[in-house]
Amino acid sequence: MLGALELPYTAWWQTGNVVMVATVGLYVQVFYCYRLWFISGRKVLYVLPVGTVILFNYIAACFVTYTLGATKKRSPEMWLAAHLVSSFVGDIMLTSSTAYILLRSQKDVLPNSARALRSLVGLTFKTAAPATVCTLFTLIFSQVYNHNDKLIHIGFNEALPNLFAFSMMWSLNARRAIREEGGFGHTPHSASGSHWTCRLEDVELPTFNHDENTDQD
């Protein structure tokens, strides 16, 4: 008699689990790509490499689902590894690119804006860490243990959608605290010639204004 772990995947929720988790991850990563594009001054060059990795990540997840649902016995291990590796690499690229742009821009703003930028750098790493670490553990356990031996990696994979959503909501909700810390008030305003002036409704960045009053604390 076959053990429970050796039974084939037949239900739609079993074969489609990987691509459903990847869809949630894609939604969150596209949001962060939009933010990266926005804070970089709408430069596609920063977003294109990351977007390519994220797209490959989702395609690999689709192939995992296709392989699991195929009538012939095919191993999904190669595509699963490709999916998890590209997901991990995409998270690292998004985090490092965002942090780089924020750090580079500190020299172009006033002191209170620089403090807000440093807070955003810390927020970038903190919000990215849970999902990235979980993806890393999923990758490690999926390769250390055969999929017919132990399914430890599935437990981590199931937690990924919640961690992705947690990361996104944390980023969105933290904007008020950072904005208040930087003394920017609650009403977005604009200044010509600065790509750091942005609407708070679009991204979680505070409004950076080169012409702001220097008497602000």
N, C-alpha and C positions, 0 to 999 in steps of 0.2 A: 504493500500500500504506500502510495506516495505521501510524503509529509506535506504539511500545509504550505511550507515555503517552496515546495517544488511544483505546486499546481500551476497550470498556465493561466495567464491573464485573459479573462474572457469578458468581464463586465466593462462597460464604457468608462466608468469612473476609475477603474484600475489602469486601463490602457491610456486613458487621457489625463491621468494625474500629473505627469511631468509637464505636459503642455499647458495645463491649467495653472500650475504654479508659475511656469515661465511667462504666461500672459500677464499675471499680476506683476511679476518682476519687470516685464517690458513696459508696462504702464508707468511704473515708478521711475525706471531708468530714462524713459523718454522725457518725463518731467524734469529730471536732473539735467538731461541734455539741453532742454530748452533753457533752463537756468544758466547753464554754461555758455550757451550761445548768446544769451542776453547780457551777462556780465562781461563777456569778452568783447563787447561792442559789436555784436552781430557778425562775428567772424566765423565763417563756415569751417575754416582750416582747423580750428580747435575742436569742433564737434565731429567732423567727418571720420577721423580714425576711431573715436569712441563709438560713434553710430554704426560703423562697419562691424565692430566686434559684437555689439549688442544685437545687430541683425543676424549675424552668424549664430549667436547664442540661441536665438529663437528658432532659427531654421533647424539647428541640431536637436532642439527639444521636439520639434515636429517629427523628425526622423526617428527619435526614440519612440514616440507614440506609434508611428507607422510600423516600426519593427516589432513592437510588442503585440500589435494587432494583426500582424501578417499570419496567413494560414501556415506558411512554412516556418520551421523553427529557425529563427535568426537571433543572433546575440546582439542586444542593444548596448553592450558595454562600450564599444568604441564611440558611438554617438552620445551616450550618457557622459562619458569622460570629456568629450569635446564640448558638450553643453555646459558642464560644471566649470571646466577650465575657462571657457570664454566668459561665463558669468562672473567668475572671480576676477579675471583680468579686466573686464569692463568696469566693475566696481572700483578697482584700484585706479584705473585710468580716469574715471569720472572724479574721484576724490582728489587725486593728485593734481589734475588739471584745474579744478576749481580752486584748490588751495593756492596753486601757483599764481593764478590770475589775481586772487585777492591779495596775496602778499606783495606781488609786483606793483599793485595799485596804491599801496600805502603811501608812497612818496608823492603822490599827486593830489592828496587830500589834506584837509585841516586836521589838527590833533584829535578832535572828538570823533571825526570820521575814521581816523586811523584806529582808534580804540574799538569802534564798531566793526571794522574790518578784521581785527585780530579776534574778536569774539566770533565772527562768522567763520574764520578758519578753524577755530576750536569746534564750533558747531558742525562744520562739514565732516570732520573726522569722527566726532562722537555719533552723529546720526548714521554714518556709513558703516561703523564698526559692527553692530549686531548682525546685520544681514551678510556682510562680507565674511565674518568669522564663521557663521552658520554654513555659508556656501563652502568654505574651506573644509570644515568638518565633514560635510556631505561628500565632497570630492575624495577626501582621505579614506573614509570608511567604505565608499563605493569601490575603491581600488584595493584596499587591504583585504576586504572580505568578498568572496564570490557572491553573486546575487542569489545563488541557490543555497548559500551557507547561512549567512546572517544578514538581516535586512536593517542593520543599525542606521544606515544612511537614509532610509525612508523616513525615520523619525525626525531627522534634521531637515529633510526636504519638506516635510509637512509644516514645519514651523516657519519656513521662508516667506510665505505670503503675509503672515501676520507681522513679521519683522520688516518686510518691505513697506507695508502700510504704516507701521509704527514709525519708521524712519521718515517717511514723507510727512506725516502729521506732526511729528516732532519739529521738523524744519519749518513747517508753516506756522505752528503755534509759537515758536521761539522768536519770530520776527518782532512781536510787540515788545518783549523784554529788551531785545537788542536795540530797537529803535528808541525806547525810553532811556536806556543807558547812554546812548549817544546824544541825547537831547534833541531829537528830531521832531518831537511832537507826534501828532496823529494824522496830519493832513499832508499828503504828498504834494510837492511843488516842483516846478521845473526850472531849469537853467540852461540856456543855450550853450552849446559847445562842450557838454560833458556827458559821456555815455554812462556815467555813474548815477545820473538822475533817472530814476525809474519808478514805475508805479508799484506800490506795495501789494496791489491786488494781483499782480502778475507773478512776482517772485518774493521770497522772504527777505530780500535785501532792504535795508533802510534807505532813505532818500539821501544820496550823496550830492552835495551842492557846493561847487567851488566858490560861489558867491554868498555863502551863508554868513550870518552875522558872527563876527569874531568874538563878540562878547558872550556867546553862549558858553555855558559850563559843560 
